[in-house]
Amino acid sequence: MSAAVNAGDALNFDAIIDAFYQHGWVWLPNFLSAELNSALLHEAQHEAELTPAGIGRLGDHQLNQQVRRDATQWFDGQSNAQQHYLALMAQLQTVFNRRCFLGLFDFECHFARYRQGDYYQKHVDAFSGRSNRVLTTVSYLNSVSRGGELALYNEHDQLIDKFLPTAGSLILFESERFPHAVLPAIDTRYSIAGWFRKNASINGVLDPAS
C-alpha cells in the first residue's frame, strides 16, 4: 500500500492510520477544504508578520542562513482560519492517540514562506530522547510549478520521494525518524509547519514551544 491517501479519502482516518502504520509517513493530496485553504493563504500573504526563521531553541536560538532561509510566524489562534485549522489538527491528535497510543499532548505550528532561492537544509525535527516532538506536519497553501519540494529521506538517508507543494495537501511523518529538506524555491511558496508533541514537562511545567 502506498503512503499516499487519495484526495477523496482526505478525512478517512482509517486510511490515514493504515498508511501511517505501514510507512511512518502519509501524504494527503487534498487535506484542507478550498475555503479554509484560501483563508489561511490570504492570512499568510497579507496579514502575517513573517520574520526570518532561526535554528535552535530558547538560549540557543540563532539565525543561520546557511541552514535555512525561510520566514515564519507562529500561530496565535486569534483568527477564525487559525482556529479552524487547529480544530482539524485536534481531530488528528485524538485519532492518533486512540489508534496508535502516541501520547500526543499538544500541537504547535507556524506559517512559513519560501521565496526564490530560499531553502532548508536536510535535518530531523527531533533527536531521540532530546525532544518532545513526535509527529511533523506540513500543509501546503499554494501550488507551485517548480522548486521548493520537500525531500523526505528514510533512516538510511535514502531518498523516499520529493513532494511538490500543492494547495490543500498535507504530509505527516515521524519527527525523529525521517530526515527531510526543503529544496531551493523558485516560485514563492506558503505552508504551515507543525508538530504534535508529547508532554516533556519538568516539575509540572510544560516544555515550551521551540
C-alpha positions, 0 to 999 in steps of 0.5 A: 500500500502506498503512503499516499491517501487519495484526495477523496479519502482526505478525512478517512482516518482509517486510511490515514492510520493504515498508511501511517502504520505501514510507512511512518509517513502519509501524504494527503493530496487534498487535506484542507477544504478550498475555503479554509485553504484560501483563508489561511493563504490570504492570512499568510500573504497579507496579514502575517508578520513573517520574520526570518526563521532561526535554528535552535531553541530558547538560549540557543536560538540563532539565525543561520542562513546557511541552514535555512532561509525561510520566514515564519510566524507562529500561530496565535489562534486569534483568527477564525482560519487559525482556529479552524485549522487547529480544530482539524489538527485536534481531530488528528491528535485524538485519532492518533492517540486512540489508534496508535497510543502516541501520547500526543499532548499538544500541537504547535505550528507556524506559517512559513514562506519560501521565496526564490532561492530560499531553502532548508537544509536536510535535518530531523525535527527531533533527536531521540530522547532530546525532544518532545516532538513526535509527529511533523506536519506540513500543509501546503497553501499554494501550488507551485510549478517548480522548486521548493519540494520537500525531500523526505529521506528514510533512516538510511538517508535514502531518498523516499520521494520529493513532494511538490507543494500543492494547495490543500495537501498535507504530509505527516511523518515521524519527527525523529525518524525521517530526515527531510529538506526543503529544496531551493524555491523558485516560485514563492511558496506558503505552508504551515509547519507543525508538530504534535508533541508529547508532554516533556514537562519538568516539575509540572511545567510544560516544555515550551514551544521551540 
